[in-house]
Amino acid sequence: MSKDVWKEYVANPLTHSAAHYLMTIRNLLEDKGYARVTDIARELNITRGSCSISLKPLKKRGLVVEDENKFLQLSDQGKLLAELVERNDEVIETFLRDVLGVEPEQAEIDACKIEHLLSIDTSIKLAGFLKFIGSSNRVVNDFMREFRKNELTCNHNVEECSICRTTCLIDSRKPKSRKKSTAKA
C-alpha cells in the first residue's frame, strides 16, 4: 500500500453521520412528505440541538435546504448522495450475507459501517458481481458450492494459519474477561 492511500478516507464526500442524516431526510420525505429537525432527531434518537448542529455543514454544502417554515429538503446532490449510500448499503449487505455467508444481523451492521466509503466504481463492480453470482450459470453454481464447502477454519496457531498471519483473528473476536483484583490496598 502506498504511503498516502490512507488519506483517501478524508476525501470521502460524506461522513458516516452525514450519510445517515441525508438518508433519514430522504426517508421522512418519502414517508411523511416533510422533514423537520424534530422529526430527524426523533428518527436518529438524538436531541434537536445535536441534530441542528450536525445539519449546519450539510446546509452549508448545499446538500440540505431549509425553507422559511423550517421544512427541510434535499438538493439534487443531496438526493443523489443519499441514494448512492442506500444502494451501497444494499449491495454490501447482500454480498456479505448471500455470498460470504455472514449472519444477516452482522452483515447489516458491517454494511452500515462502510456504506458511505465505497466508491461508485467499486459499487458498480460489486453489483455486477452479485448479478453474475445470482445467475443460473452452472459454473457459478459449482463455484458457490465449492466455496461454501471450503470454509476456512482456524487452528489458533498464527505460524501455520492461512487466515490469521500474525494475530489469531478468531481469538481476537472473543471478549476478554477482566480478572478482578483480589489484592487489598
N, C-alpha and C positions, 0 to 999 in steps of 0.2 A: 504494500500500500504506500502510495506517495505521501510525503510529509504533510501535504496540505489538504488531502481528501477530507479529513475530519471537519475542516472549516466549512464544507458544503452544507452541513447541518444548519448553520446560522443563516444560510442563503435561502432557506425554505420560505415560501410565500406566507405560510401560516404556522403559528404555534399550535400545540395540541388544544389549548384552551380556546384560542380564536376560532379554530375549526368547529368546536362544539357550539360556540355562540352562533356562528353562521348557520350551522345545521339546525339548531334549536329555533332560530328565527324562521328559517325556511319551513320547518315542520309546523310551527304555530300559524304561519300564514296559510299553509295548506289546510290545516285542521280547523282553525277558527276564523281565518280571513283577516286577522290582525295580529300584531305583536307589540307588546309594550314591555318596558323594563320589568315591571311587576310580574308579567307572565314568564319572561325569560328566567328571572330569579327563581320563581316557583319551580319551573321545569328543571333547572340545574341545581336546585336545593342550596341556594346561596342567598345572601342578603341583597336587597335592592341597591344598597350603596356599593357593594363589591361589584355588582353587575354593571352599574353605571360607570364605574372606574374602568372596568375591562372593556366596555363598549367604546370608550373615547378613541383609542387608537384605530379601531375599525371604522369609526365615523371619519376620522382624520384621513384615513387612506381611501375613503370614498366607497368602502365595501358595504357600509350600513348608512342608510339615510333616514333622518328623523324629520317628520313634518311638524307643523305648528301646533298640532294636537298631541304631540309626543308619541305618535304611532311610528313604528319602525318598518322599513322596507329594506330589501337587499338591492344593491345596484346590480347591473348586469354582471359585472365582475364578481360581486359577492355571491350571486346565484351560481355562477359557473364554478367558483371555488367550492361552495357547499356541495354541489352535485358531484364534483370530482372526488371530494373526500368521501362522500357517501358511496360512490361507485368503488373507490379503492377499498373501503371497508368491506363491501360485499365480496369483491374479488379475493382479497386476502383471507377473509374468514372461510370462504368456500375452499380455497386452496389448502389452508391449514386443516380444516375439518375433513373434506372429502378426498383429498389426495394424500396428505401426510398422515391422516388418522388421528389428529389431535382431538381431544374431547371437546364437544361443542361449546361448553362454557369457557374453557381455556382459549379456544380458537376465537371466540368473541372478544375476550379480554385482550389477547395479543393483537388482533386486527385493529382494535381501538387504539392501541398504543402506537401503531405505525401508519395508520390510515392517511395521515396528513404529511407523511415523509416521502411517500412513494412518488416517483416522477411519473409523468403522463406516459412516457415511452415504456417504462417498466410495467405500468398498469395495463397498457395495451397488450404487451407481450404476454403477461400473465393471464389476461382474459383469453387470448388466443390459445395459450397452452391448455387452459381449462376447457375450452371448446373442443380441442383435439382430444383431451383425456375423456371427455364426456361422449365422444363419438362411439359408434358401434364397430369401429375398426378392430379386426381380430388381433393385430399386432399390439394395439393399445391395451386391449383386454388381457392379453398374455403378459404384457409388461406389468400391468397393475396387479395381476395375480401373483407374479414373481416378487414384485416389490413388497406386497403385503406378507408374503411367506418369509421373506428375509429381513424381518425386523431386527434392528441392531440390538444387541444385548451388551451389557457392561459387566466386566469381570472384576471391577474395582481395583485393578492394578494398572495405573497410568502408563507404565512402561510397555505393557502388552496390549493396551486397549486401543481399538481403532476409532473410538468415539472421543475419548477424553484428552488425549495428548499429554497435558501436564497436570491437570487437576481433574479429579473424578467429578464429572457433572452430575451423575446420579446422586452421589453423596451430598453434593452441594445444594440440592433442592430440598433436602430434609432439614427441617428447622432444628437448630442446635438447642438443646435444653441447657439452661443456665443452672449450674450447681450452686445451691445456697451455701454461703459460708457458714461453717459451724464454729469458727473461731470467735472467741469472746474478746471484746476490746479491753 
